[in-house]
Amino acid sequence: MKKTLIVILAIAAFGIGIYQWAVGFNNTAVELEANAKTAWSNVESAYQRRNDLIGNLVKTVKGAADFERGTLTDVIEARAKATSTSIDANNITPEKMAAFQQAQSGLTGALSKLMVVVERYPELKANQNFLELQAQLEGTENRINVERNRYNEEVNHYDIHTKKFPGKLLAGLFGFKEMARYKADAGAEKAPDVDFDFN
């Protein structure tokens, strides 16, 4: 009888240990996933701030009577595409991340072109509203980079937790999937061509 009781207690202790380990794994994974989703929301918030600033910048630039309308149209269209492309934090897939990045890159390119063209307009460069918006945009671009890096760090913590053995066994069982990271744009490793010829 004593041996049977010891075996039953050992099995019960083992079962309780497995249960506690599974609960601990699940709760930590839920917390890490929530942190990554919050970090993604901060990325989107930083991009939203940029989109808001660009709207004000476009209004300020429109005041320059002879400013290239095609450049403004490109910025307006790229901004509309960027704001219409979003990702649900509960479903961040590599494909959706690529589409989001492509839309944001298109806006970055159009905005860069706008800033180059602005160099031809001294009255616009002297406009206080424009200068303030330009400074805020620069700060926002830095903030976007910081938030993307924080997002990737949070995803890294989550992925390490759900990919390391033996947690990997439970990750599939509990439905935890790999999250997409924010990657550099294609060709970002190459130095950009800079053309200072405004003629």
Buried (B, 14 or more C-beta within 10 A) or exposed (E): EEEEEEEEEEEEEEEEEEEEEBEEBBEBBEEBBEBBBEBBEBBBEBBBBBBBBBBBBBEBBEEBEEBBEEBBEBBBEBBEBBBEBBBEBEEBBEEBBEBBBBBBBBBBBBBEBBBBBBEBBEEBEEBEBBEBBBEBBEEBBEBBEEBBEBBBBBBBBBBEBBEEEEBEEBBEEBEBEBBBBBEEEEEEEEEEEEEEEEE
